[in-house]
Amino acid sequence: METKQILYELRTKNGLSQDELAEKVFVTRQAVSRWENGETVPATETLKLLSKLFNVSINTLLGSPHPLYCQCCGMPLDDSIIGKNDDGSLNEEYCKWCYADGTYTYDNMDDLIDVCVPHMAKEGFSEEEARAYMKEKLPHLNYWKRHDELSDQGKFDAFKKTLIEEINGLHIEGMPPVTKLSALVGSYVNLEYPLPNGAKVKFLNDETAYLGTQLESETDTGFCYGVVANVDFILICTYGKGGSDPKLVMYKKR
């Protein structure tokens, strides 16, 4: 699909007139008309505004001329899993598990491999094959090639260590000690918890990245503990297979 068609579909899908779109990206209605007629293409700075407005990549706006891959883990990227900068704009270099709200979530290559291997095993790789593949691939990706320049020198890992100590210090009965926290997107862990009045409530934002983990109960093999946290809070819950029957154990502000 060409840029002119993509812009027309995004504008109409979002219920905007040409005048309204022009106002949002600081151009004239005539400029929008020329884009949709295929006479011109938005300038680079305008493409950035359109990308943020419609929550799609510039690559998509330009008709996807090349495939995108996360430059930290190597995952193929589409608009739904692209990481975001701290201003909410999309960063087309990374997935939302490796880069969240302007922060790189992995400082150690082995930690990333440990997270990726179980997922690759579900795709038919043996653990040995998955590890060998990742060890060969990752050093060629931009993040790891520029790691000394891009890394926060362990600050994020230090924050995770502090969180882990706080969580384990809560001494939740039946919950094993937390040893690692990984980046999790809200939509994957935003469970609905029942209230005494029969209503249900969610505590997370589907679009926000958090740190978290899943732990099997030490006393009952029928359910797991879920841990989600960030700079503001720690949430601990239990649930059955596939996230069934979720129960809130603790929601603690930090």
C-alpha positions as CSV (number, residue, x, y, z in Angstrom):
1,M,0.0,0.0,0.0
2,E,1.3,3.5,-0.9
3,T,1.7,6.3,1.6
4,K,-1.2,8.2,0.1
5,Q,-3.6,5.3,0.8
6,I,-2.1,4.7,4.3
7,L,-2.6,8.3,5.3
8,Y,-6.1,8.4,4.0
9,E,-7.1,5.2,5.8
10,L,-5.5,6.3,9.1
11,R,-7.1,9.8,8.9
12,T,-10.6,8.4,8.2
13,K,-10.3,5.5,10.7
14,N,-9.6,8.1,13.4
15,G,-12.5,10.2,12.4
16,L,-10.4,13.2,11.3
17,S,-11.1,15.7,8.5
18,Q,-8.3,17.0,6.5
19,D,-8.5,20.3,8.3
20,E,-8.3,18.5,11.7
21,L,-5.3,16.4,10.7
22,A,-3.5,19.4,9.3
23,E,-4.0,21.3,12.6
24,K,-2.6,18.4,14.6
25,V,0.6,18.2,12.6
26,F,1.0,21.9,11.9
27,V,0.5,21.9,8.1
28,T,-2.2,23.2,5.8
29,R,-5.3,21.3,4.6
30,Q,-3.8,21.6,1.1
31,A,-0.7,19.8,2.3
32,V,-2.8,16.9,3.6
33,S,-4.7,16.8,0.3
34,R,-1.5,16.6,-1.7
35,W,-0.3,13.7,0.5
36,E,-3.6,11.8,-0.1
37,N,-3.4,12.5,-3.8
38,G,0.1,11.2,-4.0
39,E,1.6,14.5,-5.2
40,T,3.9,14.8,-2.2
41,V,5.1,12.9,0.9
42,P,5.3,14.4,4.4
43,A,8.6,15.8,5.4
44,T,10.7,13.9,8.0
45,E,9.6,15.9,11.0
46,T,6.0,15.7,9.9
47,L,6.3,11.9,9.6
48,K,7.5,11.8,13.2
49,L,4.3,13.7,14.3
50,L,2.1,11.5,12.2
51,S,3.8,8.4,13.7
52,K,3.1,9.5,17.2
53,L,-0.4,10.7,16.4
54,F,-1.5,7.4,14.8
55,N,0.8,5.1,16.9
56,V,2.3,3.5,13.8
57,S,5.9,3.4,12.6
58,I,7.3,5.8,10.0
59,N,8.2,2.6,8.1
60,T,4.5,1.8,8.0
61,L,3.6,5.3,6.9
62,L,6.0,4.9,4.0
63,G,4.5,1.6,2.9
64,S,6.9,-0.7,4.8
65,P,9.8,-0.5,2.4
66,H,12.0,-2.6,4.6
67,P,11.5,-5.2,7.4
68,L,12.2,-4.0,10.9
69,Y,14.1,-6.2,13.5
70,C,14.7,-5.4,17.2
71,Q,18.4,-4.4,17.4
72,C,18.6,-6.0,20.9
73,C,17.0,-9.4,20.6
74,G,16.5,-9.8,16.8
75,M,12.7,-10.2,16.9
76,P,10.8,-9.1,13.7
77,L,8.9,-5.9,14.5
78,D,5.4,-4.8,13.6
79,D,3.7,-1.7,15.0
80,S,2.1,-3.5,17.9
81,I,5.4,-4.5,19.5
82,I,7.7,-1.6,18.8
83,G,9.3,0.0,21.9
84,K,8.6,3.6,22.9
85,N,10.8,6.6,23.8
86,D,10.1,8.5,27.0
87,D,8.0,11.0,25.1
88,G,5.6,8.2,23.8
89,S,7.0,8.2,20.3
90,L,7.9,4.8,18.6
91,N,11.5,3.7,18.5
92,E,11.8,1.6,15.4
93,E,15.0,0.0,16.5
94,Y,13.6,-2.1,19.3
95,C,10.8,-4.2,20.6
96,K,8.8,-3.1,23.7
97,W,10.4,-5.9,25.7
98,C,13.9,-4.7,25.1
99,Y,13.2,-0.9,25.2
100,A,10.4,0.6,27.3
101,D,9.7,4.2,27.9
102,G,13.1,5.3,26.9
103,T,14.9,2.7,28.9
104,Y,17.0,-0.3,27.7
105,T,15.8,-3.3,29.7
106,Y,18.8,-5.6,29.2
107,D,22.4,-4.8,30.1
108,N,23.6,-8.4,30.0
109,M,23.5,-10.6,26.9
110,D,23.2,-13.8,28.9
111,D,20.2,-12.5,30.8
112,L,18.5,-11.8,27.5
113,I,19.3,-15.3,26.1
114,D,17.9,-16.9,29.3
115,V,14.6,-15.1,28.6
116,C,14.5,-15.9,24.9
117,V,15.4,-19.6,25.0
118,P,12.1,-20.9,26.5
119,H,10.1,-19.0,23.9
120,M,12.3,-20.4,21.1
121,A,11.9,-23.9,22.5
122,K,8.1,-23.5,21.9
123,E,9.0,-22.9,18.2
124,G,10.8,-26.2,17.9
125,F,14.4,-25.3,18.9
126,S,16.2,-27.4,21.4
127,E,17.8,-25.4,24.2
128,E,21.2,-26.0,22.8
129,E,20.2,-24.8,19.4
130,A,18.5,-21.7,20.7
131,R,21.4,-20.7,22.8
132,A,23.9,-21.2,20.0
133,Y,21.7,-19.2,17.6
134,M,21.3,-16.3,20.0
135,K,25.0,-16.3,20.9
136,E,25.9,-16.0,17.2
137,K,23.2,-13.5,16.3
138,L,23.2,-11.0,19.1
139,P,26.7,-9.6,18.8
140,H,25.8,-8.4,15.3
141,L,22.8,-6.3,16.4
142,N,23.2,-2.6,16.8
143,Y,22.5,-2.4,20.6
144,W,25.2,-5.0,21.4
145,K,27.7,-3.5,19.0
146,R,27.2,-0.1,20.6
147,H,26.6,-1.4,24.1
148,D,29.2,0.7,25.8
149,E,27.7,3.8,24.3
150,L,24.0,2.9,24.7
151,S,24.1,1.1,28.1
152,D,23.2,2.9,31.3
153,Q,26.2,1.3,32.9
154,G,24.2,-1.0,35.1
155,K,21.8,1.6,36.6
156,F,18.7,-0.3,35.4
157,D,20.0,-3.6,36.7
158,A,20.7,-1.9,40.0
159,F,17.1,-0.7,40.2
160,K,15.9,-4.3,39.4
161,K,18.1,-5.6,42.2
162,T,16.6,-3.1,44.6
163,L,13.1,-4.1,43.6
164,I,13.9,-7.8,44.0
165,E,15.1,-7.2,47.6
166,E,11.9,-5.2,48.4
167,I,9.7,-7.9,47.0
168,N,11.5,-10.7,48.8
169,G,11.4,-8.6,52.0
170,L,7.6,-8.8,51.9
171,H,7.8,-12.5,52.8
172,I,4.6,-13.6,51.0
173,E,3.6,-17.0,52.3
174,G,4.0,-19.8,49.8
175,M,5.8,-17.6,47.2
176,P,9.3,-18.6,46.2
177,P,12.0,-16.0,46.3
178,V,12.2,-13.7,43.2
179,T,15.6,-14.0,41.5
180,K,14.9,-12.2,38.2
181,L,12.6,-9.6,36.8
182,S,11.9,-9.2,33.1
183,A,10.2,-6.5,31.0
184,L,6.5,-7.2,30.6
185,V,4.0,-5.1,28.6
186,G,0.8,-4.3,30.6
187,S,-1.6,-5.9,28.2
188,Y,0.1,-9.3,28.9
189,V,-0.3,-9.1,32.7
190,N,-3.2,-6.8,33.3
191,L,-5.6,-9.2,34.9
192,E,-9.1,-8.4,36.2
193,Y,-9.5,-8.9,39.9
194,P,-12.9,-9.5,41.5
195,L,-14.2,-7.1,44.1
196,P,-16.5,-8.0,47.1
197,N,-19.4,-6.3,45.3
198,G,-19.0,-8.5,42.3
199,A,-17.3,-5.9,40.1
200,K,-13.9,-6.4,38.5
201,V,-11.0,-4.1,38.4
202,K,-7.7,-3.8,36.5
203,F,-4.7,-1.9,38.1
204,L,-2.3,-1.7,35.1
205,N,-2.1,0.2,31.8
206,D,-2.1,-2.0,28.8
207,E,0.4,0.2,27.0
208,T,2.9,0.6,29.8
209,A,5.9,-1.6,30.3
210,Y,6.5,-3.1,33.8
211,L,9.0,-5.4,35.4
212,G,7.7,-8.8,36.5
213,T,7.9,-12.5,36.8
214,Q,5.8,-15.7,37.3
215,L,6.6,-18.1,40.1
216,E,5.1,-21.5,40.8
217,S,3.6,-21.8,44.3
218,E,5.7,-23.7,46.8
219,T,2.6,-25.2,48.5
220,D,0.1,-25.7,45.7
221,T,1.1,-26.9,42.2
222,G,-2.3,-25.7,40.9
223,F,-1.5,-22.0,40.8
224,C,1.2,-19.4,40.3
225,Y,2.3,-16.2,41.8
226,G,2.5,-13.2,39.5
227,V,4.7,-10.2,40.4
228,V,4.5,-6.8,38.6
229,A,6.3,-3.7,39.7
230,N,7.8,-0.4,38.7
231,V,9.1,2.7,40.4
232,D,5.7,3.4,41.9
233,F,4.3,0.1,43.2
234,I,4.6,-3.6,43.7
235,L,1.7,-5.9,42.8
236,I,1.5,-9.6,43.8
237,C,-1.3,-11.9,42.7
238,T,-2.1,-15.6,42.3
239,Y,-3.8,-17.2,39.4
240,G,-4.5,-20.6,37.8
241,K,-3.6,-22.0,34.4
242,G,-3.7,-19.4,31.7
243,G,-4.4,-16.6,34.2
244,S,-7.7,-18.0,35.4
245,D,-9.2,-17.1,38.7
246,P,-6.9,-14.2,39.5
247,K,-6.7,-13.0,43.1
248,L,-4.9,-9.9,44.4
249,V,-2.5,-10.7,47.2
250,M,-0.9,-7.3,47.6
251,Y,-0.8,-3.9,46.0
252,K,1.9,-1.8,47.7
253,K,3.0,1.7,46.8
254,R,6.7,2.3,47.0
